[in-house]
């Protein structure tokens, strides 16, 4: 394989910027691990896990709330990216199932539901929130149009499925991933089975209470 060379389109970052980019990646990875385990953990725990000074962390994220909001927004963007990719599949059912599998594998729902209510959302998130609702509805519509997805499934049911999968945790991350995919496969089989679901479907705004911070 030919060695990749730098081009005008791929400039090398100056030393300080390269270090800042590395630190940012370390901080976000550490924050994801720390706050998914305990949303109430102090921000100092993130700096310690990332191996960076607290001053370096605060230069990038001036408060714990900003860091939590960034993590949640990151999860929302990943959700949207996977949904957009699924909508390019010509097979509505295959795209729907692939979307569920990828989102569960990436543990995207933990970043949104687990961190909900730990920060105050700002307007920068609103377009992505709106987009997530739109693509979720379109994925369900296309899957139903394929004749494979039961007609009484609502787009908000998808959130419940993802939440159920994200609730499965084991000491071994590999085993956690295996069990989440196993449970998802069982749920997907249920989505394709005809019959009447018990109880009414979720309604718009029913889960909005999660984003209301406690007094």
ChimeraX attribute file (.defattr): number of C-alpha atoms within 10 A of each C-alpha:
attribute: neighborCount
match mode: 1-to-1
recipient: residues
	/A:1	3
	/A:2	4
	/A:3	5
	/A:4	6
	/A:5	7
	/A:6	9
	/A:7	8
	/A:8	6
	/A:9	6
	/A:10	8
	/A:11	9
	/A:12	11
	/A:13	11
	/A:14	9
	/A:15	9
	/A:16	9
	/A:17	11
	/A:18	12
	/A:19	12
	/A:20	17
	/A:21	13
	/A:22	11
	/A:23	20
	/A:24	18
	/A:25	13
	/A:26	19
	/A:27	24
	/A:28	20
	/A:29	15
	/A:30	19
	/A:31	24
	/A:32	21
	/A:33	14
	/A:34	19
	/A:35	21
	/A:36	15
	/A:37	11
	/A:38	12
	/A:39	18
	/A:40	12
	/A:41	14
	/A:42	12
	/A:43	20
	/A:44	14
	/A:45	15
	/A:46	25
	/A:47	22
	/A:48	13
	/A:49	15
	/A:50	21
	/A:51	13
	/A:52	16
	/A:53	13
	/A:54	15
	/A:55	11
	/A:56	15
	/A:57	24
	/A:58	15
	/A:59	10
	/A:60	14
	/A:61	16
	/A:62	12
	/A:63	12
	/A:64	20
	/A:65	15
	/A:66	17
	/A:67	22
	/A:68	27
	/A:69	21
	/A:70	18
	/A:71	20
	/A:72	26
	/A:73	20
	/A:74	17
	/A:75	21
	/A:76	20
	/A:77	18
	/A:78	19
	/A:79	26
	/A:80	21
	/A:81	15
	/A:82	18
	/A:83	25
	/A:84	19
	/A:85	12
	/A:86	23
	/A:87	19
	/A:88	10
	/A:89	13
	/A:90	10
	/A:91	14
	/A:92	24
	/A:93	23
	/A:94	16
	/A:95	23
	/A:96	24
	/A:97	16
	/A:98	17
	/A:99	21
	/A:100	21
	/A:101	19
	/A:102	17
	/A:103	20
	/A:104	22
	/A:105	17
	/A:106	14
	/A:107	20
	/A:108	22
	/A:109	26
	/A:110	20
	/A:111	24
	/A:112	21
	/A:113	18
	/A:114	20
	/A:115	22
	/A:116	21
	/A:117	18
	/A:118	19
	/A:119	19
	/A:120	13
	/A:121	20
	/A:122	9
	/A:123	8
	/A:124	9
	/A:125	16
	/A:126	12
	/A:127	9
	/A:128	16
	/A:129	15
	/A:130	10
	/A:131	17
	/A:132	19
	/A:133	14
	/A:134	14
	/A:135	20
	/A:136	22
	/A:137	16
	/A:138	18
	/A:139	23
	/A:140	24
	/A:141	19
	/A:142	20
	/A:143	22
	/A:144	19
	/A:145	15
	/A:146	13
	/A:147	12
	/A:148	16
	/A:149	23
	/A:150	19
	/A:151	17
	/A:152	15
	/A:153	18
	/A:154	17
	/A:155	21
	/A:156	19
	/A:157	16
	/A:158	17
	/A:159	16
	/A:160	13
	/A:161	17
	/A:162	21
	/A:163	19
	/A:164	15
	/A:165	24
	/A:166	22
	/A:167	13
	/A:168	13
	/A:169	13
	/A:170	11
	/A:171	7
	/A:172	8
	/A:173	10
	/A:174	9
	/A:175	13
	/A:176	18
	/A:177	19
	/A:178	12
	/A:179	16
	/A:180	21
	/A:181	18
	/A:182	13
	/A:183	15
	/A:184	20
	/A:185	15
	/A:186	10
	/A:187	14
	/A:188	17
	/A:189	11
	/A:190	14
	/A:191	17
	/A:192	17
	/A:193	11
	/A:194	12
	/A:195	11
	/A:196	10
	/A:197	12
	/A:198	6
	/A:199	6
	/A:200	8
	/A:201	13
	/A:202	16
	/A:203	11
	/A:204	10
	/A:205	8
	/A:206	9
	/A:207	12
	/A:208	10
	/A:209	11
	/A:210	14
	/A:211	16
	/A:212	13
	/A:213	12
	/A:214	9
	/A:215	3
